Amino acid sequence: MHLAQLILPLLILFIIAFGLIKKVAVYEEFVEGGKEGFTTAVKIIPYLVAMLFAIAMFRASGAMEILISIIAPVFSLLGIPAEVLPMAVVRPLTGSGSVGVLAELIQTHGADSMIVKIAATMFGSTETTLYVLAVYFGAVNISKTRYALKAGLIADIAGFLAASFICLIYFG
């Protein structure tokens, strides 16, 4: 048996032992945490529905294609294939939508293509920034996001560019 197979059972035993040493009702606390998790899940449903609706409208209206046509020349100057731009646009909005974009690229271009390698690396290098802000900040009633949106989008852009350049250097 490998150490990796023991980590989770050992962690569970450690938590139970630590709770017993500190005289904490471990099971009751676990159940209470589950209740809080369920309450939080119910609270974020309206924000989740609103975000999914906005994303669907963005794609259905043709706004995504317009945005891609605007930014495609800049990406092509940098040597980044225009086919990965849907990933760059959809990823900050939704995780499941970006999985769909990646699946479509795999089907169209093949799993070993440079386009898919770049898109997959973008997928793993970035976050669903707008989704996180809308759903989680909304769930805890944070209305003034201050610098969170700017910082998140800048990090996403850095992730997109780094993923593209590293793939172009490594696989190109």
C-alpha positions in Angstrom: 0.0 0.0 0.0 1.3 3.4 -0.9 1.4 6.5 1.4 -0.9 8.3 -1.0 -3.6 5.7 -0.3 -3.3 6.3 3.4 -3.4 10.1 3.5 -7.2 10.5 3.5 -7.9 7.8 6.1 -5.1 9.1 8.3 -6.5 12.7 7.9 -9.9 11.5 9.0 -8.5 9.6 12.0 -6.4 12.7 12.9 -9.5 15.0 12.8 -11.5 12.5 15.0 -8.6 12.1 17.4 -7.9 15.8 17.6 -11.6 16.4 18.3 -11.7 13.8 21.1 -8.6 15.3 22.7 -10.1 18.8 22.6 -13.4 17.3 23.8 -15.4 18.4 20.8 -18.5 16.5 19.7 -17.0 15.6 16.3 -20.1 14.0 14.7 -22.5 16.8 15.9 -20.1 19.5 14.6 -19.9 17.6 11.3 -23.7 17.5 11.0 -23.9 21.2 11.9 -21.4 22.0 9.1 -23.5 20.0 6.7 -26.5 22.0 7.6 -24.6 25.3 7.1 -23.3 24.0 3.7 -26.9 23.2 2.6 -28.1 26.6 3.7 -25.3 28.2 1.8 -26.1 26.2 -1.3 -29.7 27.3 -1.2 -28.7 30.9 -0.8 -26.5 30.9 -3.9 -29.1 29.4 -6.2 -30.6 32.7 -7.3 -27.2 34.1 -8.1 -26.3 30.9 -10.0 -29.5 31.1 -12.0 -28.9 34.7 -12.8 -25.3 34.1 -13.9 -26.2 31.1 -16.1 -29.0 33.2 -17.7 -26.6 36.0 -18.4 -24.1 33.7 -20.0 -26.7 32.0 -22.2 -27.9 35.5 -23.3 -24.3 36.6 -24.0 -23.7 33.6 -26.2 -27.1 33.5 -27.9 -27.1 37.2 -28.8 -23.9 36.9 -30.8 -22.0 39.2 -28.5 -19.3 36.6 -27.9 -18.6 36.3 -31.7 -18.4 40.1 -31.9 -16.0 40.3 -29.0 -13.9 37.5 -30.5 -13.8 39.3 -33.8 -12.6 42.4 -32.1 -9.8 40.8 -30.1 -8.7 38.2 -32.7 -6.3 40.6 -34.5 -4.4 41.3 -31.3 -4.1 37.6 -30.5 -2.9 36.8 -34.0 -0.2 39.4 -33.7 1.1 37.5 -30.7 1.0 34.2 -32.6 -2.0 32.8 -30.6 -4.5 30.9 -32.7 -7.9 32.6 -33.0 -9.6 29.2 -32.3 -8.7 29.5 -28.6 -10.4 32.8 -28.2 -13.7 31.3 -27.2 -11.9 29.7 -24.2 -10.4 33.0 -23.3 -13.9 34.6 -23.4 -16.0 31.9 -21.8 -13.6 30.7 -19.0 -14.0 33.8 -16.8 -17.8 33.3 -17.1 -18.4 29.7 -16.5 -16.6 26.4 -15.8 -19.1 24.2 -17.5 -19.3 26.4 -20.5 -15.5 26.3 -20.8 -15.6 22.5 -20.6 -18.0 22.6 -23.5 -15.7 24.9 -25.5 -12.8 22.6 -24.8 -14.8 19.5 -25.8 -15.8 21.2 -29.0 -12.2 22.1 -29.8 -11.1 18.5 -29.1 -13.8 17.2 -31.5 -13.0 19.7 -34.2 -9.2 19.8 -34.0 -8.1 16.6 -32.3 -6.8 16.1 -28.8 -3.1 16.4 -29.8 -3.5 19.7 -31.7 -1.7 22.8 -30.6 -5.1 24.6 -30.4 -6.4 22.0 -27.8 -3.1 22.0 -25.9 -3.3 25.8 -25.5 -7.0 25.8 -24.7 -6.6 23.0 -22.1 -3.7 24.8 -20.5 -5.8 28.0 -20.4 -8.5 26.0 -18.7 -6.2 24.8 -16.0 -4.4 28.2 -15.6 -7.4 30.4 -15.0 -10.5 30.8 -12.9 -14.2 31.4 -13.5 -13.7 35.0 -12.1 -17.1 36.5 -13.0 -18.9 33.4 -11.8 -17.1 33.4 -8.5 -17.8 37.1 -8.0 -21.5 36.9 -8.9 -22.3 33.7 -7.0 -20.1 33.7 -4.0 -19.9 37.4 -3.3 -23.6 37.6 -3.8 -24.3 34.7 -1.4 -22.5 36.6 1.4 -23.9 40.0 0.4 -20.7 41.6 -0.7 -21.8 44.3 -3.1 -18.6 46.4 -3.3 -16.0 44.1 -4.8 -13.4 46.8 -4.8 -10.4 45.4 -6.7 -11.5 41.8 -6.9 -12.9 42.0 -10.4 -9.8 43.9 -11.7 -7.4 41.6 -10.0 -9.3 38.5 -11.1 -9.5 39.5 -14.8 -5.8 40.6 -14.8 -4.9 37.2 -13.4 -7.0 35.5 -16.1 -5.4 37.5 -18.8 -2.0 36.6 -17.4 -3.0 33.0 -17.3 -4.3 33.0 -20.9 -1.1 34.6 -22.2 1.2 32.5 -20.1 -0.6 29.3 -21.2 -0.4 30.3 -24.8 3.2 31.3 -24.8 4.4 28.3 -22.8 2.5 25.9 -25.1 3.9 27.6 -28.2 7.4 27.4 -26.8 7.1 23.9 -25.4 5.0 22.2 -28.1 5.7 24.5 -31.0 
